[in-house]
């Protein structure tokens, strides 16, 4: 089960993250644990803000499916092409301000282009081993969903890579 509840405070706002197996509403955002054929996981960052990394992904725009948003965000943030994807969980985020939004998480298989010219808030992309994932992901050791996402993504990765 994708079951967790986690709180995080930033700039006077408390965010409550609640794990959901599936969504009954369209997600506002999508994120992915993106694997390359070589078994590395793609993370992105803005080195001006912090050396810590986050999952590629972003908002679902009007008229766009979550899968289209995921493909677009991978190109925009990392010059990566989406080949396969599998939903691995979802979460509801409640702000102490009263705002609520939903995110869907995916495992994905990507190809990362050789060239990379930052076009968004992302300034760097990193390929990390699954063993380094929780340490490189800025919330990897702080949020109970990180090891769950990693385990689910590795399970799908083994299924698709034949390991």
C-alpha positions in Angstrom: 0.0 0.0 0.0 1.1 3.6 -0.7 0.2 4.6 2.8 2.0 7.5 4.5 1.3 10.8 6.1 4.0 13.4 6.4 4.2 17.1 7.4 6.7 19.7 6.3 6.8 23.4 7.1 8.4 26.1 4.9 8.1 29.9 5.0 5.3 29.7 7.6 3.1 27.2 5.6 2.6 23.6 6.7 2.2 21.0 4.0 0.6 17.7 4.8 1.3 14.9 2.4 -1.0 11.9 2.3 -0.3 8.8 0.2 -3.0 7.5 -2.1 -2.9 4.3 -4.3 -4.9 6.0 -7.0 -6.6 9.3 -7.7 -10.3 9.9 -8.3 -9.5 13.3 -9.7 -7.0 14.4 -12.4 -3.6 15.3 -10.9 -2.4 18.8 -10.8 1.2 17.7 -11.0 3.2 14.7 -12.1 6.6 13.4 -11.1 8.7 10.5 -12.1 11.5 8.2 -10.9 13.0 8.1 -14.4 15.4 5.2 -15.2 17.8 5.1 -18.1 18.6 1.8 -19.9 21.9 1.8 -17.9 19.9 1.6 -14.6 20.6 5.2 -13.5 17.9 7.5 -12.1 17.5 11.0 -13.5 17.3 13.8 -11.0 17.3 17.6 -11.6 18.4 20.6 -9.7 19.0 24.4 -9.7 22.5 24.7 -8.5 22.0 28.4 -7.9 19.4 27.6 -5.2 20.9 24.4 -3.8 23.0 21.4 -4.8 20.1 19.1 -3.7 18.1 17.3 -6.3 14.4 16.7 -7.0 12.4 14.4 -9.2 11.7 15.7 -12.8 8.1 16.7 -13.3 5.7 19.6 -13.0 2.2 20.9 -13.6 -0.4 19.5 -15.9 -1.5 22.3 -18.2 -5.1 22.9 -19.4 -6.0 20.4 -22.2 -3.1 18.2 -21.4 -3.2 14.6 -20.1 -0.9 13.7 -17.1 1.1 11.5 -19.5 1.6 14.4 -22.0 2.6 16.7 -19.1 5.2 14.1 -17.9 6.7 13.8 -21.4 6.8 17.6 -21.8 8.3 18.2 -18.4 11.1 15.6 -19.1 12.0 17.4 -22.3 11.8 20.9 -20.7 13.7 20.0 -17.5 16.3 17.5 -18.7 16.2 17.1 -22.5 15.0 13.5 -21.9 12.6 11.5 -24.0 9.9 9.4 -22.4 9.6 5.9 -23.7 7.6 4.0 -21.1 5.7 4.9 -17.9 3.8 3.1 -15.1 1.9 4.8 -12.3 3.4 3.9 -8.9 1.4 6.1 -6.5 -0.2 9.4 -5.8 -0.5 11.9 -3.0 -2.8 14.7 -1.8 -1.1 17.8 -0.5 -3.0 20.0 1.9 -1.6 23.4 2.8 -2.3 25.1 6.1 -3.6 28.0 3.9 -6.5 25.8 2.8 -5.2 24.9 -0.7 -5.2 21.3 -1.8 -3.6 19.7 -4.8 -2.8 16.2 -6.1 0.2 14.6 -7.6 0.7 11.3 -9.5 4.1 9.5 -9.4 5.4 7.4 -12.2 8.2 5.0 -13.0 9.5 5.8 -16.4 12.1 4.7 -18.9 13.9 7.7 -20.6 16.7 8.5 -22.9 18.8 11.5 -21.9 20.1 13.5 -24.8 23.9 14.3 -24.9 23.3 18.0 -25.0 21.6 19.9 -22.3 20.8 23.7 -22.4 18.7 24.7 -19.4 15.3 26.2 -20.4 13.5 26.3 -17.1 14.3 26.6 -13.4 16.5 23.5 -13.8 20.1 24.2 -14.3 21.6 20.7 -13.9 20.6 17.1 -14.4 22.2 14.2 -12.6 22.2 10.5 -13.2 22.5 8.6 -9.9 22.5 5.0 -8.9 19.5 3.6 -7.0 21.8 3.2 -4.0 22.6 7.0 -4.0 19.0 8.0 -4.8 17.7 8.7 -1.2 20.8 10.7 -0.4 20.7 12.9 -3.5 17.0 13.5 -3.5 16.6 16.5 -1.1 13.7 14.9 0.8 14.9 11.4 0.3 15.8 10.7 4.0 13.2 13.0 5.4 9.9 11.9 3.8 8.5 8.4 4.2 7.3 8.3 0.6 10.8 8.4 -0.8 11.9 4.8 0.0 8.4 3.6 -1.0 8.7 5.3 -4.4 12.2 3.9 -4.9 11.1 0.4 -4.1 8.1 0.6 -6.4 10.2 2.1 -9.2 12.8 -0.6 -8.8 10.1 -3.3 -8.9 8.8 -1.9 -12.2 12.4 -1.5 -13.5 13.2 -5.1 -12.8 10.0 -6.2 -14.6 10.8 -4.1 -17.7 14.6 -4.8 -17.8 14.1 -8.6 -17.3 16.3 -8.7 -14.2 
